[in-house]
Amino acid sequence: MFDALLRITFKASKFLDVVSLAMTRITLKKDQHQAECFQVWSAVVLLLKHGYHNHSLIRVERIINELSMLDALNMIEGYLNLLIERVNLIEKERVCPDELKESFATLFYVAYEIGDFSELQDICCILIAHFGREFAACAIELRLNCRVNPKMIIQLSARQPILKCKMKVLKDIASENNIVLQLEEVCSISP
């Protein structure tokens, strides 16, 4: 009850300004991760060409992590575009609309998981001030029925990629560069 009384008036123009800044930040982050991915990809090709297949398998993990982050950033960008499209609905509703619950929950989760994304944290603060904190807490803690997109949870997971996934990427890189991958040497590595 007190949460509803303390809510600040939602200002669509300020909200859109913050979302615009977040979109700019996403573009910068995507450029950084693409550059890192390309750099590691090039290093893996060199390692493969020189016969260091074991070392290249270790580096492939970094490529997979960068690609996962790029996927996550693309998803975030999609959610932010949805917020831009639905800003009028957000402004007039006092309860989080069902059609936006997954977007909000996922953005709350991402803002918590990616600490160096201040614009996204600002967006979440505005949404919390408008709709209340319970929904945000549910998403951040990944409670049952929290509505966070499961793919985003996987993309931001700190778990190491499985050997099968690393092998697939390594095979793709090797075949793209006409390199014969020495599987028996690589498969002797533990996952």
ChimeraX attribute file (.defattr): number of C-alpha atoms within 10 A of each C-alpha:
attribute: neighborCount
match mode: 1-to-1
recipient: residues
	/A:1	5
	/A:2	7
	/A:3	13
	/A:4	13
	/A:5	7
	/A:6	11
	/A:7	16
	/A:8	13
	/A:9	10
	/A:10	18
	/A:11	13
	/A:12	14
	/A:13	10
	/A:14	12
	/A:15	19
	/A:16	16
	/A:17	13
	/A:18	19
	/A:19	21
	/A:20	16
	/A:21	15
	/A:22	22
	/A:23	20
	/A:24	14
	/A:25	16
	/A:26	20
	/A:27	14
	/A:28	12
	/A:29	16
	/A:30	20
	/A:31	13
	/A:32	14
	/A:33	19
	/A:34	17
	/A:35	13
	/A:36	16
	/A:37	20
	/A:38	14
	/A:39	12
	/A:40	19
	/A:41	19
	/A:42	13
	/A:43	16
	/A:44	24
	/A:45	20
	/A:46	13
	/A:47	17
	/A:48	23
	/A:49	17
	/A:50	9
	/A:51	15
	/A:52	16
	/A:53	22
	/A:54	17
	/A:55	14
	/A:56	22
	/A:57	22
	/A:58	15
	/A:59	18
	/A:60	24
	/A:61	21
	/A:62	18
	/A:63	23
	/A:64	18
	/A:65	20
	/A:66	22
	/A:67	18
	/A:68	19
	/A:69	20
	/A:70	21
	/A:71	17
	/A:72	20
	/A:73	21
	/A:74	15
	/A:75	19
	/A:76	21
	/A:77	18
	/A:78	14
	/A:79	18
	/A:80	22
	/A:81	15
	/A:82	13
	/A:83	19
	/A:84	16
	/A:85	11
	/A:86	13
	/A:87	16
	/A:88	11
	/A:89	13
	/A:90	21
	/A:91	14
	/A:92	9
	/A:93	12
	/A:94	14
	/A:95	11
	/A:96	17
	/A:97	13
	/A:98	8
	/A:99	9
	/A:100	17
	/A:101	16
	/A:102	17
	/A:103	21
	/A:104	25
	/A:105	23
	/A:106	27
	/A:107	26
	/A:108	26
	/A:109	25
	/A:110	24
	/A:111	20
	/A:112	18
	/A:113	14
	/A:114	12
	/A:115	10
	/A:116	10
	/A:117	16
	/A:118	15
	/A:119	20
	/A:120	26
	/A:121	20
	/A:122	16
	/A:123	23
	/A:124	22
	/A:125	16
	/A:126	20
	/A:127	21
	/A:128	21
	/A:129	17
	/A:130	23
	/A:131	22
	/A:132	20
	/A:133	14
	/A:134	10
	/A:135	17
	/A:136	23
	/A:137	16
	/A:138	18
	/A:139	25
	/A:140	19
	/A:141	12
	/A:142	16
	/A:143	11
	/A:144	9
	/A:145	8
	/A:146	19
	/A:147	18
	/A:148	24
	/A:149	16
	/A:150	9
	/A:151	14
	/A:152	20
	/A:153	16
	/A:154	12
	/A:155	20
	/A:156	17
	/A:157	14
	/A:158	9
	/A:159	9
	/A:160	12
	/A:161	15
	/A:162	10
	/A:163	16
	/A:164	11
	/A:165	13
	/A:166	22
	/A:167	17
	/A:168	12
	/A:169	17
	/A:170	26
	/A:171	18
	/A:172	14
	/A:173	19
	/A:174	18
	/A:175	12
	/A:176	10
	/A:177	12
	/A:178	10
	/A:179	15
	/A:180	12
	/A:181	18
	/A:182	14
	/A:183	12
	/A:184	8
	/A:185	11
	/A:186	17
	/A:187	15
	/A:188	9
	/A:189	11
	/A:190	6
	/A:191	10
